[in-house]
Amino acid sequence: MSFYHHCYGSYFDFNVKFIAAGLFFLGIYLVSIGYFLAIILPLLAIVIFICQHGIEIDFTTGKYRFYTGFEDYRTGKWYDLPVIDYISVYRVNIMQRISRNLPDKQVQYSEVQVNIIAENKERITAFVTDNYNEALTEAGKLAAAFNCHVIDLLAEN
């Protein structure tokens, strides 16, 4: 494997996409009544809907980047890969507080992360999923590419 790519998903959350949908229809309406410069609004909404973020690792050049983009157009600064110590697999519990004009609501969920751990203990999150077996498969691919071992912190529990 000379190149690794993982998309974390949509760059924008649901609230921004909801506003983008409104901009899309507003732009279509404004263009239909003659404001042709308003074509920018639907185009902006489309970009908001298709924009994604993730990580790319190039093993031949020894670099990685966190990107933002869509399809084959991705942008992000390339960094040198540090000396890799091991690959870790563990579960992260995430709690979010949602507060609007209503009483606060807390949402809790968990995800399995595959992290690349460098000798200086720098952590690079390479893969995020809900499926433990899928995380182990990706960790195995990364360990083979980096020629290091996998520490499965979920197997110890």
BATI-927551 format. One record per residue (C-alpha): residue number from 1; x, y, z. Coordinates in Angstrom, 3 decimals, decimal comma. Example, Ala and Ser with C-alpha at 12.3 -4.5 7.8 and 13.67 -1.06 7.14 Angstrom:
! residues 2
(1 (12,300 -4,500 7,800))
(2 (13,670 -1,060 7,140))
! end
This chain:
! residues 157
(1 (0,000 0,000 0,000))
(2 (1,516 3,305 -1,052))
(3 (-1,415 5,590 -0,228))
(4 (-4,073 5,595 2,503))
(5 (-7,271 7,616 2,402))
(6 (-10,154 7,786 4,892))
(7 (-13,095 10,158 4,714))
(8 (-14,497 11,173 8,116))
(9 (-17,742 12,303 6,490))
(10 (-19,473 15,579 5,894))
(11 (-17,558 18,701 6,866))
(12 (-20,680 20,664 7,796))
(13 (-23,231 19,619 10,406))
(14 (-26,988 19,349 9,965))
(15 (-27,771 22,945 11,000))
(16 (-25,510 24,406 8,315))
(17 (-26,963 22,028 5,716))
(18 (-30,467 23,103 6,724))
(19 (-29,535 26,753 6,127))
(20 (-27,849 25,761 2,841))
(21 (-31,097 24,157 1,659))
(22 (-32,863 27,451 2,280))
(23 (-30,125 29,323 0,388))
(24 (-30,497 26,904 -2,501))
(25 (-34,219 27,499 -2,919))
(26 (-33,900 31,240 -2,283))
(27 (-31,218 31,438 -4,960))
(28 (-33,334 29,506 -7,468))
(29 (-36,262 31,836 -6,787))
(30 (-34,130 34,987 -7,132))
(31 (-32,615 33,765 -10,401))
(32 (-36,097 32,946 -11,741))
(33 (-37,275 36,542 -11,170))
(34 (-34,218 38,043 -12,807))
(35 (-31,483 38,451 -10,189))
(36 (-28,888 36,435 -12,069))
(37 (-26,088 37,190 -9,633))
(38 (-28,035 35,129 -7,080))
(39 (-26,790 31,975 -8,864))
(40 (-24,011 32,097 -6,273))
(41 (-26,438 30,995 -3,539))
(42 (-27,383 27,592 -5,041))
(43 (-23,747 26,954 -5,970))
(44 (-22,676 27,716 -2,407))
(45 (-25,377 25,382 -1,090))
(46 (-24,177 22,557 -3,345))
(47 (-20,602 22,992 -2,087))
(48 (-21,864 22,868 1,508))
(49 (-23,717 19,616 0,802))
(50 (-20,839 17,795 -0,908))
(51 (-17,876 19,079 1,136))
(52 (-16,149 16,349 3,189))
(53 (-13,084 16,017 5,396))
(54 (-10,679 13,205 6,177))
(55 (-7,061 12,077 6,198))
(56 (-4,612 11,022 3,504))
(57 (-1,275 9,313 4,096))
(58 (1,309 9,014 1,333))
(59 (3,773 6,268 2,262))
(60 (6,086 6,889 -0,686))
(61 (6,814 10,503 0,309))
(62 (6,354 9,955 4,066))
(63 (3,716 12,660 4,434))
(64 (0,139 12,978 5,693))
(65 (-2,576 15,605 5,670))
(66 (-6,016 16,326 7,006))
(67 (-8,012 17,460 4,016))
(68 (-11,201 19,314 3,230))
(69 (-12,764 18,961 -0,178))
(70 (-14,974 16,858 -2,394))
(71 (-14,431 13,966 -4,776))
(72 (-10,927 14,302 -6,280))
(73 (-10,392 17,934 -5,248))
(74 (-8,896 17,962 -1,768))
(75 (-6,928 20,649 -0,006))
(76 (-4,858 20,614 3,155))
(77 (-1,299 21,116 4,304))
(78 (1,030 18,131 4,041))
(79 (3,064 17,226 7,143))
(80 (6,034 14,899 7,508))
(81 (5,173 11,579 9,122))
(82 (6,883 11,155 12,477))
(83 (8,609 7,905 13,420))
(84 (5,720 5,536 14,137))
(85 (5,761 3,508 17,355))
(86 (2,477 1,574 17,135))
(87 (-1,175 1,653 16,017))
(88 (-3,850 1,835 18,729))
(89 (-7,511 0,825 18,613))
(90 (-9,803 2,126 21,331))
(91 (-13,362 3,266 22,026))
(92 (-14,117 6,925 22,703))
(93 (-17,234 7,980 24,591))
(94 (-18,501 11,317 23,355))
(95 (-21,032 13,470 25,161))
(96 (-22,577 16,513 23,514))
(97 (-24,796 19,091 25,133))
(98 (-27,555 20,406 22,933))
(99 (-29,017 23,631 24,233))
(100 (-31,508 25,741 22,453))
(101 (-34,436 27,630 23,968))
(102 (-35,524 24,358 25,510))
(103 (-33,935 22,689 28,541))
(104 (-30,462 21,270 27,900))
(105 (-30,275 17,796 26,453))
(106 (-27,183 15,603 26,531))
(107 (-26,484 13,077 23,816))
(108 (-23,914 10,364 24,439))
(109 (-22,477 7,949 21,890))
(110 (-19,283 6,018 21,340))
(111 (-17,024 5,402 18,388))
(112 (-13,996 3,222 17,723))
(113 (-10,860 5,099 16,682))
(114 (-7,694 3,831 15,045))
(115 (-4,793 6,100 15,941))
(116 (-1,231 6,231 14,714))
(117 (1,036 6,795 17,714))
(118 (4,480 8,249 17,083))
(119 (7,594 7,783 19,217))
(120 (7,104 11,284 20,629))
(121 (3,525 10,215 21,629))
(122 (1,957 12,357 18,910))
(123 (-1,458 10,914 18,001))
(124 (-2,880 10,973 14,478))
(125 (-6,468 9,738 14,173))
(126 (-6,535 7,717 10,975))
(127 (-9,899 5,936 11,099))
(128 (-13,212 6,413 12,906))
(129 (-16,098 3,940 12,866))
(130 (-18,797 2,273 14,949))
(131 (-17,720 -1,225 13,922))
(132 (-14,966 -2,845 16,001))
(133 (-14,049 -5,475 13,369))
(134 (-13,769 -2,829 10,657))
(135 (-11,438 -0,822 12,914))
(136 (-9,237 -3,885 13,486))
(137 (-9,022 -4,501 9,727))
(138 (-7,928 -0,900 9,070))
(139 (-5,465 -1,044 11,967))
(140 (-3,942 -4,200 10,452))
(141 (-3,532 -2,468 7,070))
(142 (-1,836 0,527 8,685))
(143 (0,394 -1,679 10,846))
(144 (1,521 -3,597 7,757))
(145 (2,247 -0,371 5,896))
(146 (4,197 1,134 8,813))
(147 (5,784 -2,199 9,820))
(148 (4,701 -1,834 13,456))
(149 (2,326 -3,591 15,860))
(150 (-1,299 -2,967 16,857))
(151 (-2,287 -2,366 20,481))
(152 (-5,960 -3,236 20,865))
(153 (-7,146 -1,419 23,982))
(154 (-10,665 -2,852 23,588))
(155 (-9,452 -6,452 23,873))
(156 (-8,020 -5,687 27,323))
(157 (-11,465 -4,724 28,685))
! end
